[in-house]
């Protein structure tokens, strides 16, 4: 049984957090894996991020933009900061026998190991699941790959863009090819990675609960491809129940009308009518009550069949006034609607401020950087604002001392032979 260990963590809070005492050895890089481990870190787990000496996670260099230290020295790319808050960084070269042995020792002190290397990529270092479970039967071992541990594509590298294409998302995202600029489109963020990270975090927590009850760990096989298909939701079921292949519809909804982006006199807005009552209220607002009694539009099913006609009629009324006029009127009428915000609008929105969706860490390492905070509000175990992502190797020394009981002399010898990095910042 793995015992809880006292490890100095980035967050210090009087309140107990849900995953206090859980140790996660995070061997993942880029986005899907780090996104999953960041969720666990937010909830109080001690997440030890294993990075390559000298270079670290690839995303530290994925810029511009880059951040800067107080003295103006360039720091990490903003991309890295999005998925690595509340973690501790250690530099270990596990390609060496001594480095691989350090990973095995750390794994035996951990509850969860997360990795996103190619299928069988860690086997030659004896860091694969089968090797690890011999040392630590209760370990939850989570592998995140593009296509999973089995199947025809298992050895192919998985990139978010390709997964969005192969998993069908791009075939339903984008304007109709019949319109100027139409054609398949990826989403504005790496959603295949993000959903895989979300599913991985849920899976690790489920497996951790099972291990706590049974004393038996397991191997989680999380595939970007599988997760992409799983989150197709209603579009997948539309196809599976009819065999009709969904088409590109831009901002329109395949099952609900009116439900799209409309132009106003100045800025675009979204109107999302979810039922017939809201449609009648919209017709009244537009002073076209007769449309609500028109057989072509009287039910949602009828409107879906006649979407082009009703969308054109609605659009013809909206261009006479600015977005602010319509949003006020729609809100008063309780019709779901929204301005299409830029990120500047989003982060300056008074509701976003009220919800405290960003934070500035105490004693920041990087200058002028705000971070997005964990989005779930817990009534009894509140999540503190958070600690910023670590500098490369910042915690190598103290993790090896506190968790493995190594001496400073032993740590210095490992650093001299470059099995571990020398570290940057505090605690190395």
Kinemage of the C-alpha trace (Angstrom):
@kinemage 1
@onewidth
@group {chain A} dominant
@subgroup {mainchain}
@vectorlist {calphas} color= white
{ca unk a 1} P 0.000 0.000 0.000
{ca unk a 2} L 1.326 3.426 -0.938
{ca unk a 3} L 1.430 5.794 1.979
{ca unk a 4} L 0.785 9.527 1.733
{ca unk a 5} L 4.011 11.488 1.727
{ca unk a 6} L 4.752 14.920 3.073
{ca unk a 7} L 5.960 16.853 0.065
{ca unk a 8} L 6.279 20.595 -0.215
{ca unk a 9} L 3.601 21.554 -2.744
{ca unk a 10} L 3.076 24.712 -4.813
{ca unk a 11} L -0.217 25.403 -3.048
{ca unk a 12} L -0.385 25.891 0.671
{ca unk a 13} L -3.955 26.046 1.958
{ca unk a 14} L -5.588 25.763 5.364
{ca unk a 15} L -8.570 24.104 3.693
{ca unk a 16} L -8.254 20.431 2.847
{ca unk a 17} L -8.603 19.784 -0.864
{ca unk a 18} L -10.180 16.672 -2.420
{ca unk a 19} L -6.926 15.072 -3.610
{ca unk a 20} L -4.599 16.072 -0.794
{ca unk a 21} L -2.121 13.234 -0.230
{ca unk a 22} L -2.409 11.810 -3.755
{ca unk a 23} L 0.921 11.711 -5.613
{ca unk a 24} L 0.900 11.778 -9.419
{ca unk a 25} L 4.014 11.022 -11.438
{ca unk a 26} L 3.366 12.924 -14.664
{ca unk a 27} L 5.508 11.773 -17.590
{ca unk a 28} L 3.248 13.404 -20.176
{ca unk a 29} L 4.054 16.282 -22.488
{ca unk a 30} L 2.376 18.869 -24.719
{ca unk a 31} L -1.379 19.120 -23.993
{ca unk a 32} L -3.671 16.091 -23.478
{ca unk a 33} L -1.679 14.544 -20.624
{ca unk a 34} L -0.683 17.822 -18.962
{ca unk a 35} L -4.312 18.996 -19.165
{ca unk a 36} L -5.380 15.869 -17.272
{ca unk a 37} L -2.703 16.194 -14.596
{ca unk a 38} L -3.404 19.916 -14.169
{ca unk a 39} L -6.966 19.051 -13.161
{ca unk a 40} L -5.624 16.674 -10.516
{ca unk a 41} L -3.114 19.293 -9.368
{ca unk a 42} L -5.852 21.900 -9.017
{ca unk a 43} L -7.707 19.485 -6.746
{ca unk a 44} L -4.754 19.095 -4.417
{ca unk a 45} L -2.735 16.200 -5.826
{ca unk a 46} L 1.041 16.535 -5.731
{ca unk a 47} L 1.876 16.362 -9.430
{ca unk a 48} L 5.534 15.682 -10.201
{ca unk a 49} L 6.155 16.686 -13.814
{ca unk a 50} L 9.072 14.733 -15.285
{ca unk a 51} L 10.872 16.735 -17.976
{ca unk a 52} L 13.887 16.266 -20.209
{ca unk a 53} L 16.997 17.952 -18.828
{ca unk a 54} L 17.794 21.318 -20.422
{ca unk a 55} L 14.827 21.456 -22.824
{ca unk a 56} L 11.808 20.268 -20.837
{ca unk a 57} L 8.291 19.973 -22.222
{ca unk a 58} L 8.129 20.905 -25.923
{ca unk a 59} L 5.493 23.547 -25.225
{ca unk a 60} L 7.957 25.636 -23.208
{ca unk a 61} L 9.267 26.690 -26.648
{ca unk a 62} L 5.915 26.880 -28.475
{ca unk a 63} L 5.840 30.641 -28.985
{ca unk a 64} L 5.567 33.483 -29.437
{ca unk a 65} L 4.190 34.780 -27.237
{ca unk a 66} L 6.737 34.183 -24.496
{ca unk a 67} L 6.662 35.406 -20.926
{ca unk a 68} L 9.498 37.181 -19.141
{ca unk a 69} L 11.094 37.164 -15.705
{ca unk a 70} L 11.262 40.260 -13.525
{ca unk a 71} L 14.682 41.156 -14.919
{ca unk a 72} L 13.361 40.912 -18.485
{ca unk a 73} L 14.933 37.522 -19.211
{ca unk a 74} L 12.736 35.518 -21.632
{ca unk a 75} L 10.832 32.703 -19.942
{ca unk a 76} L 8.389 30.042 -21.100
{ca unk a 77} L 5.858 30.213 -23.918
{ca unk a 78} L 2.302 31.112 -22.986
{ca unk a 79} L 1.240 27.742 -24.398
{ca unk a 80} L 3.127 25.908 -21.639
{ca unk a 81} L 1.448 28.005 -18.966
{ca unk a 82} L -2.059 26.939 -20.005
{ca unk a 83} L -1.672 23.330 -18.843
{ca unk a 84} L 0.918 23.184 -16.060
{ca unk a 85} L -0.190 25.240 -13.070
{ca unk a 86} L 0.161 23.826 -9.557
{ca unk a 87} L 2.781 21.239 -10.575
{ca unk a 88} L 6.363 20.529 -9.573
{ca unk a 89} L 9.059 20.063 -12.209
{ca unk a 90} L 11.921 17.579 -12.071
{ca unk a 91} L 14.530 17.044 -14.796
{ca unk a 92} L 15.365 13.352 -15.227
{ca unk a 93} L 16.931 11.648 -18.241
{ca unk a 94} L 15.188 8.283 -18.041
{ca unk a 95} L 16.974 7.130 -21.213
{ca unk a 96} L 19.884 6.313 -18.902
{ca unk a 97} L 19.708 3.279 -16.581
{ca unk a 98} L 20.163 5.495 -13.524
{ca unk a 99} L 17.454 7.904 -14.697
{ca unk a 100} L 15.021 5.059 -15.405
{ca unk a 101} L 15.705 3.718 -11.937
{ca unk a 102} L 14.835 7.106 -10.433
{ca unk a 103} L 11.498 6.986 -12.268
{ca unk a 104} L 10.813 3.507 -10.901
{ca unk a 105} L 11.599 4.686 -7.390
{ca unk a 106} L 9.312 7.714 -7.781
{ca unk a 107} L 6.546 5.508 -9.211
{ca unk a 108} L 6.673 3.311 -6.110
{ca unk a 109} L 5.975 6.425 -4.028
{ca unk a 110} L 3.095 7.502 -6.281
{ca unk a 111} L -0.570 6.605 -6.618
{ca unk a 112} L -0.886 7.459 -10.321
{ca unk a 113} L 1.538 7.433 -13.249
{ca unk a 114} L 0.475 9.335 -16.378
{ca unk a 115} L 2.356 9.059 -19.683
{ca unk a 116} L 1.740 9.850 -23.350
{ca unk a 117} L 4.607 8.178 -25.173
{ca unk a 118} L 4.134 6.045 -28.281
{ca unk a 119} L 2.741 2.551 -27.775
{ca unk a 120} L 5.496 0.401 -26.223
{ca unk a 121} L 7.783 3.455 -26.173
{ca unk a 122} L 8.618 3.024 -22.478
{ca unk a 123} L 9.037 -0.752 -22.577
{ca unk a 124} L 12.747 -0.635 -23.433
{ca unk a 125} L 13.353 1.376 -20.255
{ca unk a 126} L 11.202 -1.022 -18.195
{ca unk a 127} L 8.849 1.839 -17.450
{ca unk a 128} L 5.801 0.300 -19.137
{ca unk a 129} L 2.735 -0.840 -17.217
{ca unk a 130} L 3.679 -4.508 -17.058
{ca unk a 131} L 7.061 -3.648 -15.569
{ca unk a 132} L 5.635 -1.110 -13.157
{ca unk a 133} L 2.857 -3.272 -11.774
{ca unk a 134} L 5.412 -5.877 -10.729
{ca unk a 135} L 6.899 -3.222 -8.445
{ca unk a 136} L 3.672 -1.513 -7.442
{ca unk a 137} L 0.469 -3.562 -7.964
{ca unk a 138} L -1.766 -0.751 -6.686
{ca unk a 139} L -0.459 1.812 -9.202
{ca unk a 140} L -2.970 3.476 -11.523
{ca unk a 141} L -1.094 3.716 -14.836
{ca unk a 142} L -2.693 5.943 -17.485
{ca unk a 143} L -1.467 5.955 -21.093
{ca unk a 144} L -2.711 8.699 -23.426
{ca unk a 145} L -1.996 8.108 -27.121
{ca unk a 146} L -3.397 9.146 -30.467
{ca unk a 147} L -5.057 5.852 -31.330
{ca unk a 148} L -4.828 3.591 -28.290
{ca unk a 149} L -2.864 0.500 -27.322
{ca unk a 150} L -4.677 -1.791 -29.805
{ca unk a 151} L -5.995 -1.541 -33.331
{ca unk a 152} L -4.606 -0.935 -36.791
{ca unk a 153} L -3.437 2.627 -36.103
{ca unk a 154} L -1.924 2.045 -32.651
{ca unk a 155} L 1.639 2.832 -33.745
{ca unk a 156} L 0.723 6.022 -35.607
{ca unk a 157} L 1.487 9.357 -33.920
{ca unk a 158} L -1.604 11.246 -32.885
{ca unk a 159} L -1.893 14.998 -33.404
{ca unk a 160} L -4.984 16.961 -32.486
{ca unk a 161} L -5.473 18.421 -35.969
{ca unk a 162} L -5.300 14.979 -37.606
{ca unk a 163} L -7.601 13.483 -34.970
{ca unk a 164} L -10.197 16.213 -35.570
{ca unk a 165} L -10.093 15.260 -39.244
{ca unk a 166} L -10.076 11.475 -38.792
{ca unk a 167} L -12.608 11.507 -35.949
{ca unk a 168} L -15.260 13.317 -37.972
{ca unk a 169} L -15.300 16.637 -36.137
{ca unk a 170} L -14.023 18.660 -39.088
{ca unk a 171} L -16.711 17.193 -41.332
{ca unk a 172} L -19.346 18.954 -39.200
{ca unk a 173} L -17.350 22.093 -38.391
{ca unk a 174} L -17.160 24.906 -40.919
{ca unk a 175} L -19.363 26.738 -43.388
{ca unk a 176} L -21.034 24.892 -46.227
{ca unk a 177} L -18.694 24.366 -49.181
{ca unk a 178} L -21.298 26.078 -51.332
{ca unk a 179} L -20.550 29.390 -49.587
{ca unk a 180} L -17.437 31.581 -49.982
{ca unk a 181} L -14.741 30.397 -47.611
{ca unk a 182} L -16.668 27.228 -46.898
{ca unk a 183} L -15.165 23.845 -46.159
{ca unk a 184} L -14.018 21.705 -43.233
{ca unk a 185} L -12.574 23.663 -40.296
{ca unk a 186} L -10.801 22.694 -37.107
{ca unk a 187} L -11.853 24.237 -33.826
{ca unk a 188} L -10.043 27.249 -32.399
{ca unk a 189} L -8.446 25.203 -29.605
{ca unk a 190} L -7.058 21.648 -29.624
{ca unk a 191} L -10.318 20.110 -28.544
{ca unk a 192} L -9.317 16.482 -29.204
{ca unk a 193} L -6.414 16.926 -26.791
{ca unk a 194} L -8.566 18.716 -24.238
{ca unk a 195} L -11.341 16.123 -24.248
{ca unk a 196} L -8.820 13.300 -23.998
{ca unk a 197} L -7.344 15.096 -20.992
{ca unk a 198} L -10.770 15.438 -19.409
{ca unk a 199} L -11.634 11.777 -19.974
{ca unk a 200} L -8.201 10.764 -18.663
{ca unk a 201} L -8.679 12.750 -15.461
{ca unk a 202} L -12.082 11.159 -14.841
{ca unk a 203} L -10.655 7.721 -15.595
{ca unk a 204} L -7.716 8.170 -13.237
{ca unk a 205} L -10.008 9.215 -10.399
{ca unk a 206} L -12.297 6.234 -11.023
{ca unk a 207} L -9.339 3.836 -11.103
{ca unk a 208} L -7.880 5.451 -7.988
{ca unk a 209} L -11.124 4.834 -6.102
{ca unk a 210} L -11.102 1.206 -7.277
{ca unk a 211} L -7.481 0.806 -6.140
{ca unk a 212} L -8.295 2.267 -2.740
{ca unk a 213} L -11.100 -0.263 -2.257
{ca unk a 214} L -9.386 -3.332 -3.725
{ca unk a 215} L -5.648 -2.684 -3.471
{ca unk a 216} L -5.391 -3.373 -7.205
{ca unk a 217} L -4.296 -0.820 -9.800
{ca unk a 218} L -4.927 -0.990 -13.514
{ca unk a 219} L -3.869 0.279 -16.927
{ca unk a 220} L -5.991 3.018 -18.504
{ca unk a 221} L -5.858 3.164 -22.311
{ca unk a 222} L -6.986 6.660 -23.344
{ca unk a 223} L -7.049 7.446 -27.053
{ca unk a 224} L -7.541 10.875 -28.624
{ca unk a 225} L -9.326 9.116 -31.484
{ca unk a 226} L -11.757 7.341 -29.149
{ca unk a 227} L -12.413 10.474 -27.104
{ca unk a 228} L -12.998 12.574 -30.221
{ca unk a 229} L -15.656 10.143 -31.420
{ca unk a 230} L -17.213 9.882 -27.950
{ca unk a 231} L -17.787 13.634 -27.800
{ca unk a 232} L -19.610 13.849 -31.149
{ca unk a 233} L -22.767 13.591 -28.994
{ca unk a 234} L -25.988 14.338 -30.885
{ca unk a 235} L -24.207 14.392 -34.246
{ca unk a 236} L -23.049 10.811 -33.721
{ca unk a 237} L -26.521 9.692 -32.685
{ca unk a 238} L -28.117 11.551 -35.600
{ca unk a 239} L -25.994 9.399 -37.898
{ca unk a 240} L -26.313 6.137 -35.955
{ca unk a 241} L -30.119 6.347 -35.882
{ca unk a 242} L -30.581 7.330 -39.549
{ca unk a 243} L -27.350 6.534 -41.453
{ca unk a 244} L -27.640 10.058 -42.859
{ca unk a 245} L -24.183 11.661 -42.946
{ca unk a 246} L -24.218 15.081 -41.204
{ca unk a 247} L -23.116 17.983 -43.383
{ca unk a 248} L -21.290 21.251 -42.871
{ca unk a 249} L -23.735 23.815 -41.530
{ca unk a 250} L -21.574 26.659 -40.291
{ca unk a 251} L -23.088 28.066 -37.113
{ca unk a 252} L -26.471 26.445 -37.675
{ca unk a 253} L -27.732 23.608 -35.470
{ca unk a 254} L -28.753 20.321 -37.108
{ca unk a 255} L -31.702 19.768 -34.751
{ca unk a 256} L -32.883 23.221 -33.618
{ca unk a 257} L -34.035 26.331 -35.520
{ca unk a 258} L -33.557 29.294 -35.129
{ca unk a 259} L -30.208 28.652 -33.519
{ca unk a 260} L -27.330 30.458 -35.225
{ca unk a 261} L -25.305 33.666 -35.596
{ca unk a 262} L -27.054 36.693 -37.046
{ca unk a 263} L -25.673 40.040 -38.204
{ca unk a 264} L -26.879 43.255 -36.608
{ca unk a 265} L -26.144 46.832 -37.556
{ca unk a 266} L -22.685 46.607 -35.965
{ca unk a 267} L -21.729 43.239 -34.442
{ca unk a 268} L -22.828 39.603 -34.775
{ca unk a 269} L -24.993 38.001 -32.104
{ca unk a 270} L -26.168 34.488 -31.329
{ca unk a 271} L -29.859 33.687 -30.934
{ca unk a 272} L -30.550 30.218 -29.548
{ca unk a 273} L -34.253 29.431 -29.524
{ca unk a 274} L -34.734 26.115 -27.762
{ca unk a 275} L -38.515 25.617 -27.838
{ca unk a 276} L -41.724 26.760 -29.485
{ca unk a 277} L -42.607 29.195 -26.694
{ca unk a 278} L -39.335 31.030 -27.157
{ca unk a 279} L -39.985 31.143 -30.885
{ca unk a 280} L -43.358 32.761 -30.324
{ca unk a 281} L -41.727 35.310 -28.027
{ca unk a 282} L -39.114 36.052 -30.685
{ca unk a 283} L -41.809 36.599 -33.318
{ca unk a 284} L -43.595 38.979 -30.956
{ca unk a 285} L -40.340 40.866 -30.331
{ca unk a 286} L -39.787 41.221 -34.072
{ca unk a 287} L -43.434 42.306 -34.495
{ca unk a 288} L -44.067 39.324 -36.749
{ca unk a 289} L -46.510 37.354 -34.604
{ca unk a 290} L -48.030 35.731 -37.690
{ca unk a 291} L -44.842 33.728 -38.248
{ca unk a 292} L -45.526 31.749 -35.068
{ca unk a 293} L -48.803 30.524 -36.608
{ca unk a 294} L -47.340 29.761 -40.028
{ca unk a 295} L -47.430 26.015 -40.718
{ca unk a 296} L -43.836 26.223 -41.977
{ca unk a 297} L -42.610 27.448 -38.592
{ca unk a 298} L -45.166 26.457 -35.978
{ca unk a 299} L -43.040 23.616 -34.567
{ca unk a 300} L -39.300 23.110 -34.285
{ca unk a 301} L -39.499 20.136 -36.668
{ca unk a 302} L -41.177 22.360 -39.252
{ca unk a 303} L -38.598 25.083 -38.756
{ca unk a 304} L -35.755 22.590 -39.281
{ca unk a 305} L -37.304 21.733 -42.646
{ca unk a 306} L -37.624 25.419 -43.538
{ca unk a 307} L -34.530 26.826 -41.822
{ca unk a 308} L -33.294 28.932 -44.755
{ca unk a 309} L -36.607 30.771 -45.006
{ca unk a 310} L -37.036 31.564 -41.314
{ca unk a 311} L -33.368 32.501 -40.865
{ca unk a 312} L -33.639 34.970 -43.738
{ca unk a 313} L -36.791 36.516 -42.283
{ca unk a 314} L -35.175 36.938 -38.846
{ca unk a 315} L -31.977 38.322 -40.333
{ca unk a 316} L -33.885 40.941 -42.330
{ca unk a 317} L -35.165 42.502 -39.087
{ca unk a 318} L -31.940 42.439 -37.099
{ca unk a 319} L -29.820 44.627 -39.380
{ca unk a 320} L -31.858 47.724 -38.497
{ca unk a 321} L -30.433 48.071 -34.973
{ca unk a 322} L -27.075 47.536 -33.211
{ca unk a 323} L -26.251 44.459 -31.177
{ca unk a 324} L -26.757 46.256 -27.853
{ca unk a 325} L -30.361 47.090 -28.782
{ca unk a 326} L -31.213 43.508 -29.642
{ca unk a 327} L -29.413 41.952 -26.681
{ca unk a 328} L -31.325 44.146 -24.255
{ca unk a 329} L -34.632 43.326 -25.932
{ca unk a 330} L -33.885 39.600 -26.171
{ca unk a 331} L -32.776 39.433 -22.535
{ca unk a 332} L -35.967 41.195 -21.420
{ca unk a 333} L -37.995 38.679 -23.426
{ca unk a 334} L -36.037 35.763 -21.877
{ca unk a 335} L -34.781 34.580 -25.259
{ca unk a 336} L -31.288 33.044 -25.088
{ca unk a 337} L -28.836 35.297 -26.896
{ca unk a 338} L -25.266 36.529 -26.696
{ca unk a 339} L -22.726 38.843 -28.247
{ca unk a 340} L -19.913 37.090 -30.101
{ca unk a 341} L -17.141 38.171 -27.732
{ca unk a 342} L -13.459 38.546 -28.406
{ca unk a 343} L -11.128 37.265 -25.671
{ca unk a 344} L -10.638 40.884 -24.631
{ca unk a 345} L -14.404 41.059 -24.087
{ca unk a 346} L -14.386 37.757 -22.234
{ca unk a 347} L -11.682 38.563 -19.694
{ca unk a 348} L -13.087 42.033 -19.060
{ca unk a 349} L -16.661 40.816 -18.714
{ca unk a 350} L -18.051 41.780 -15.288
{ca unk a 351} L -19.497 38.293 -14.831
{ca unk a 352} L -16.088 36.715 -15.477
{ca unk a 353} L -14.651 39.053 -12.849
{ca unk a 354} L -17.456 38.206 -10.413
{ca unk a 355} L -16.719 34.510 -10.901
{ca unk a 356} L -12.980 35.160 -10.341
{ca unk a 357} L -12.016 33.151 -13.418
{ca unk a 358} L -8.456 34.471 -13.502
{ca unk a 359} L -5.824 34.888 -10.818
{ca unk a 360} L -2.425 36.438 -10.329
{ca unk a 361} L -0.186 34.223 -8.151
{ca unk a 362} L 1.528 35.473 -5.034
{ca unk a 363} L 5.230 36.210 -5.606
{ca unk a 364} L 5.015 35.513 -9.353
{ca unk a 365} L 8.066 34.165 -11.178
{ca unk a 366} L 6.962 35.741 -14.438
{ca unk a 367} L 5.877 39.341 -14.883
{ca unk a 368} L 2.440 40.635 -15.882
{ca unk a 369} L 0.804 37.216 -16.282
{ca unk a 370} L -2.704 36.292 -15.219
{ca unk a 371} L -3.824 32.677 -15.237
{ca unk a 372} L -7.149 30.945 -15.757
{ca unk a 373} L -8.267 29.249 -12.576
{ca unk a 374} L -9.957 25.891 -11.990
{ca unk a 375} L -13.599 26.358 -13.065
{ca unk a 376} L -15.485 24.168 -10.564
{ca unk a 377} L -16.699 25.829 -7.354
{ca unk a 378} L -16.703 23.467 -4.339
{ca unk a 379} L -18.854 24.391 -1.339
{ca unk a 380} L -16.783 22.496 1.259
{ca unk a 381} L -13.354 22.044 -0.327
{ca unk a 382} L -12.695 25.273 -2.240
{ca unk a 383} L -9.825 25.250 -4.717
{ca unk a 384} L -7.343 28.059 -4.003
{ca unk a 385} L -6.471 30.435 -6.814
{ca unk a 386} L -3.375 28.441 -7.630
{ca unk a 387} L 0.353 28.489 -8.182
{ca unk a 388} L 1.869 29.318 -11.532
{ca unk a 389} L 3.580 26.662 -13.667
{ca unk a 390} L 7.082 25.792 -12.449
{ca unk a 391} L 10.373 26.679 -14.032
{ca unk a 392} L 12.155 23.728 -15.587
{ca unk a 393} L 13.617 21.492 -12.899
{ca unk a 394} L 12.701 23.854 -10.091
{ca unk a 395} L 11.809 21.026 -7.722
{ca unk a 396} L 14.301 18.323 -8.729
{ca unk a 397} L 16.368 18.554 -5.577
{ca unk a 398} L 13.623 18.677 -3.023
{ca unk a 399} L 11.611 15.835 -4.668
{ca unk a 400} L 14.657 13.561 -4.628
{ca unk a 401} L 15.403 14.538 -1.029
{ca unk a 402} L 11.865 14.503 0.363
{ca unk a 403} L 10.426 11.576 -1.542
{ca unk a 404} L 13.441 9.315 -2.123
{ca unk a 405} L 15.574 10.331 0.849
{ca unk a 406} L 18.624 11.187 -1.262
{ca unk a 407} L 21.437 13.333 0.101
{ca unk a 408} L 22.677 16.571 -1.432
{ca unk a 409} L 25.910 14.805 -2.369
{ca unk a 410} L 24.034 12.087 -4.257
{ca unk a 411} L 21.951 14.711 -6.040
{ca unk a 412} L 25.040 16.654 -7.056
{ca unk a 413} L 26.639 13.507 -8.462
{ca unk a 414} L 23.555 12.837 -10.592
{ca unk a 415} L 23.607 16.430 -11.824
{ca unk a 416} L 27.303 16.198 -12.765
{ca unk a 417} L 26.611 13.183 -14.995
{ca unk a 418} L 23.502 14.941 -16.432
{ca unk a 419} L 21.175 12.157 -15.326
{ca unk a 420} L 19.184 14.947 -13.727
{ca unk a 421} L 19.128 18.623 -14.640
{ca unk a 422} L 20.699 21.275 -12.484
{ca unk a 423} L 17.316 22.919 -12.150
{ca unk a 424} L 16.243 26.530 -12.328
{ca unk a 425} L 14.696 28.650 -9.639
{ca unk a 426} L 14.029 27.582 -6.045
{ca unk a 427} L 14.357 24.168 -4.500
{ca unk a 428} L 16.832 22.626 -6.938
